[in-house]
Amino acid sequence: MTSPHDESQTFYDAVGGEETFTRLVRRFYQGVADDPVLRPLYPEEDLGPAEERLRLFLMQYWGGPRTYSDQRGHPRLRMRHAPFRVGSRERDHWLGHMRAAVDELELPEALDRQLWGYFVYAAQSMVNTPDEEPGGGETRLGVQTPPQQ
């Protein structure tokens, strides 16, 4: 991993490339595997294919190889997640496992902030089921969420 962050290199390169994203996603799915809220959202017994898809997506998103799009086409994240109930509870569990995975990377603060900011935004964007009570609020992780429309 390089530091400090060189503006001419991609985020992917700055954090250590494929090896870093492999570690991140592996740690994330270790948490998902035993999570009673998230595990039912994965129809496959083996989480390996889901792990591979997330790893390839994140690598591409952050400036690495375009393997994800070459194999699967446009990411269309909301469309791909539409069949699954994703509410604030699922979002918070997802963010909890991702926070643990990001923490294990021990990235420089600026890179950690950039990565985490994306994950918070992406997780909120996947919410497709309103909570019982209308209105936004603060998640258990202290992330401000906008009111549901």
WOHUZI-V440225 format. One record per backbone hydrogen bond with DSSP energy under -0.5 kcal/mol. CO is the residue of the C=O (numbers start at 1). NH is the residue of the N-H. Records with the same first field share a line. If there is no record, write none. Layout:
CO: NH + NH
This chain:
5: 7
6: 9
10: 14
11: 15
12: 17
13: 16
14: 2
16: 19
17: 20 + 21
18: 22
19: 23
20: 24
21: 25
22: 26
23: 27
24: 28
25: 29
26: 30
27: 31
28: 31 + 32
29: 33
30: 34
31: 34
32: 35
34: 36
35: 39
38: 41
39: 42
41: 43
45: 47
47: 51
48: 52
49: 53
50: 54
51: 55
52: 56
53: 57
54: 58
55: 59
56: 60
57: 61
58: 62
59: 64
60: 63
62: 12
66: 70
67: 71
68: 72
69: 73
76: 80
77: 81
78: 82
79: 82
81: 84
84: 86
85: 87
86: 128 + 129
87: 91
88: 92
89: 93
90: 94
91: 95
92: 96
93: 97
94: 98
95: 99
96: 100
97: 101
98: 102
99: 103
100: 104
101: 105
102: 105 + 106
103: 106
108: 112
109: 113
110: 114
111: 115
112: 116
113: 117
114: 118
115: 119
116: 120
117: 121
118: 122
119: 123
120: 124
121: 125
122: 126
123: 126 + 127
124: 127
137: 145
139: 142
142: 144
143: 139
145: 137
